[in-house]
Amino acid sequence: MDTAVLQGLENIRCAFLDVFFAVFTALGEELIVAAAIAVIYICFDKRLGERALLTVMTASCLTTGIKSAVRRVRPYAAGTVTRVDIDNAFVSTLDLDADMSFPSGHATATSGFFSTLALNFRRKWPIALCAAFTLLVVLSRLYLGVHYPTDVLCGLAIGIGCAFVWDFVYYRWYHYRLYVYLGIALLTLPLLFIPKTATGSMFQISALTLATAFGLLIEDNFIRFENTPLWWQRGLRLAVTGLVALVVFLPLHLWLPEGNWSDFLKYFLTVFAALTVAPFLIRVLKI
């Protein structure tokens, strides 16, 4: 079934669909999803942004751990289908790890994010739009030849499942939610010392999860910035957060040697600063 679906999509490829699905793959990139969550958290709805962040990060931890352990070869690398070659500033199919196919990270992050939005709004049209966008991102991965259907189905199950788990946590154990998340983050550390799972992706996701766990705990207990309805304040908040992240990231990126632990430190400190220093400045500057 996996092969038949991919070969069927390969048979309908054309220049228009190449561009169409490349756009949706770009919009489903984990970095784009992270940026969307950051905008919601900093500018619009702190609680919804936090919940989306916890959902996507938890789901991404599971997916990255499974990817690193399973090491399934991507369909184009296995000769099942050819790959649509794309390489630009927004998306690339040329720099993918050939043996990290299962599950799909795009399916995981997109379904986790949009399932959180759907559960938050609980209305017909928002749910339909979230489902349609997720479906197009998932189809784009199949069309481009970089994932099998079972890869994206597993990613969908992980993302949607985590959204429902966090929906339950927020309504039943809200005051303990960040400690639950910290426990999940700490579980990623042993995977960094197991040869099969100690991949570059695992180091990055562990750093990001731990940074968000500690950063959110500090913000929630000591800083507590609030939502604002003013657009000029929202713009300033986003600028301050981006500047803080840039000031931390650039020196570390330039000065630290290459290596997994250097990446771990770089991502941890950057995200931790964005979640603590930036909200502190927002509170102090009253923006």
Phi, psi and omega in degrees: 000316178306310183294317182298318180296313181295319180290328175296318178291325178297326182289340181257009181298142176204172184299319181296312181292329176302313181289316182303309183283335174295323178297315182288328173296320178297317180291339178266003177301142181303325180294322179292317178298318178297320179295319178297318178296318180298319179296316178298313184295313185280323192254329192240299187219100185301315183293316179295318178298318178297316181296318177296320180297313180297321180296308184294320181292319178298314180297319181292325175300313180298314182296316181294320177298317179292316178306311184294328182277321186279315180056052177285134180285136181294153185301323179290326179287332179275353180083011179292313176217170172274167181255143170278115185278117178228135178206097178218187185293340186259326182205148177216136173258003185266340185252022181280147172290121187295337184249029180235053186274324189247125353276178179279123178292325177298314180297320180297306184294316182293314181292323177297315181294308185286332174293323177297316178298316181297317179293331179286315184275324175051040175234158189301309186290316175301321179295317180296317180294318179297318180294318181295317181295317179298317180299318181293322177297315180297315179298326180298324180291325177287315182300319182285350176081021184256354178215152171274158175305321179294332176297312184285328178295320177294318177300318177298316180298318180293312182297312181293319179299316179295325178298318180289323178298313180289331173299318178295314182300317183293328182267342181249324185232041188306316184290346180252004189302318184286335176284325173299315181294321177299320177299319177296317181298318181294333179291344178283338185298315179301332181292342179283349183247005174259120187311318185290328183259357182277060179271166176301321179296323180291321176297318181294313183291326177295315179299315182294320181291316179295319180296317179292324180295308180292321181296315180293324178296317179294316180298317184291329184266332188236335186256298174058059173289158185242162178295155175229143178270354187272128184293324181293326176290323178298317178297317179294320179300316180295319180295317179298315180297316179297321180294317179299313180298320181292319181297326179279316188291313188300310178299319180295320180295324182279326190261329183286143176290161178290145179152160183296319181288329174295317177298319179303310181296318182298311182288323180298308184294323180296311182289322179299317178295319180297329183267351180239304182295314181298310176300325177297316178294322177299318181290315182293317181280353178057051178243000000 
